[in-house]
Amino acid sequence: MIEVKNLVKSFGKNGEIKVLRGINETIEKGEKVVIIGPSGSGKSTFLRCLNLLEEPTDGAIYFHGEEITDPKCNVNKVRQKLGMVFQHFNLFPHKTILENITIAPVKLKLQTKEEAEENAKRLLARVGLLDKADAYPSQLSGGQKQRIAIVRALAMNPEVILFDEPTSALDPEMVGEVLDLMKQLAADGMTMVVVTHEMGFAKEVGTRVLFMDEGVIMEQNTPAEFFAAPKTERAREFLSKVL
Amino acid sequence: MRKQKSKAWFWTKLTVLFLIVALILATAVSVILSLGPQKASEIPLEQAQSVLDKALTDVLKSDREGLFTLREKTVVTVESLEYGEQSDIVFRCSYATVDSYSAIMGDVNSLFQFSTQKPNGMQMTSTEIRLNIDKAIAERFRAASPLSGKIDITFYEVDGVLQPYFDETVVNTCFGGILRVQTEVNELKTLVIDGKEVSIENKANIRRGLMECVDLSVATLERPDNSHPLVRWWNDFSDEFVRNFGDGYWRYLSDGLLTTLAITFFSLIIGVVLGVVVAIVRCTYDKIGKLKIADGICRFYLTVIRGTPVMVQLLIIYFVMLLPLGVDKFIAAVICFGINSGAYVAEIIRGGIMAVDDGQMEAGRSLGFNYVQTMWYIVIPQAFKAVLPALANEFITLLKETSVAAYIGVADLTRGGEIIRGKTFSAFMPLLAVALIYLVMVLGLSYLVKLLERRLHKSDRG
């Protein structure tokens, strides 16, 4: 479904800081890809390149065979199908929860206001936050905010959801509720790409683990095999620190 | 804990301060009121007579030559007393005096002979008339037939002392109708004295001379204003007020106010639209590097507008650009203030946009909004809320700044005050009124902004 070819991303005036050094990867429908790796390894940048929040310096990304890195491609249209959940939730503080969820489908004229609200309420009921529909984000806990952020992404009926360290900004006691929701999504067959430090989640939910370091994918395998017997020295070292 | 304590302290201090101020005010008011008039106490008739006698003696000085004393010929007897509504007492009196009218009229020829025959041919002065009267008609006064009747003399208590109030009637009757001479003389346009025609040019002089004859000038001929100082101040104030704003003059202010509000309102619209557009252009260039040329134009605009005085901008826009095109002054003012405030609004809103977390833009884009949509639905509302106090200040500044429009002759509020000042030559009231109106508007605007802020901050509760 998503195909990445020789993705390079560098920052700085002359591109002296190379964050991604040529990544080739294919993500199929229904996969739950978990990306792990030490800080600064480029996992988040890679994820953000997938929906072009970061513009790749070189290489190409295809979505259903269409090159989205092509300047002629309508990125906005593609992003509607690529949901994203952020580390810091990024809910819209000036909108109520219901408005946060419905604003995109309504303003982009994908659904009528009534449809969108009905859909949003159904999703809110599913995550057990229907009573917060008229609250503002500042009135919610971190875990609740992140669940709303996931609902907001879901409301667009995306084909893939990209998770950028969704539990890193949460109090430990709230991590569970967000992971539970993500597990539910996984069970429903949603295609997910998750950057995370939750190894437990990677083991339990992931269908594939990508280990990144220094801008390249060092190693990839099924979670069972990866965690049992990492092939590279770097991965072993990393796992010994985080497990 | 500490914070709460200091808050409690603050309120305690405020209360104490308030009490002290209230105490001082109460004291001041009671002192002022105690200075006010007090009802004259009851006076026995004999005492009233002596007060009257003294007052009349004070007024009726004997003539300089000592030929006759009017007082000797004038007896005024108090018959009853009546208390007035203010601290005034009416002495009901009977009088007996000389018929000075006939005395003077009987010798009128000599009177005017003297007055017109000054050796050097100069115009006679009243003082000389007086002296001449004294000499010429003293004898006639002595021989004059008596007059008697009843009069009321009003006394006022001023600073605890009774002082007489001599109106025309009192003076005329009490002092032998001496002032009626003037009334009669007024009717004579010319006099023939010794076969020569003499014109009477300055009748006021004659009257004054006669008054000075008996030193009436020292008497209180004007009703003494012994009302309460506050009342007096209020009367002066209301007189001034009517003079400046009565007779339809207030229309200058009300019409001017409408013009000021209209200029502010329309420039506000132009300013906000312009400001938002410029802010978006500049932020877009800063953040994603697009719109380079537009950004350059915006920078130029900001530099020029913020680098020159609004008055100069107004003069240039009107006299250099728009007057030759035949554009109305009002429109010119609106355009000028709109463009001017746009520059300031732009910088304020740009600050607000920059202050909105980048994650908001990313979240919006990740949902499929394009750049402009994300700006409009997500970033601008938050930026606007963040900069509302600053924007409110800008709007208040704009409201006050429109007073410069008077410079190109727009009849705004300030100009209205100036027009009244030109008509009444009184600066205090019209200008203070103008200031007060601006102040009230600014306070009102501040209050509205506060309400709006509270509404916008609803989403911050929690």
Interface residues (C-beta under 8 A of the other chain):
Chain A: N51 L53 N76 K77 R79 Q80 L82 G83 M84 F86 H88 N90 L91 F92 P93 H94 K95 T96 I103 A104 K107 L108 A135 Y136 P137 S138 Q139 L140 R152 A153 M156
Chain B: D357 G359 Q360 E362 A363 G364 R365 S366 L367 G368 F369 N370 Q373 Y377 I378 P381 Q382 K385 L456 K458 S459 D460 R461 G462
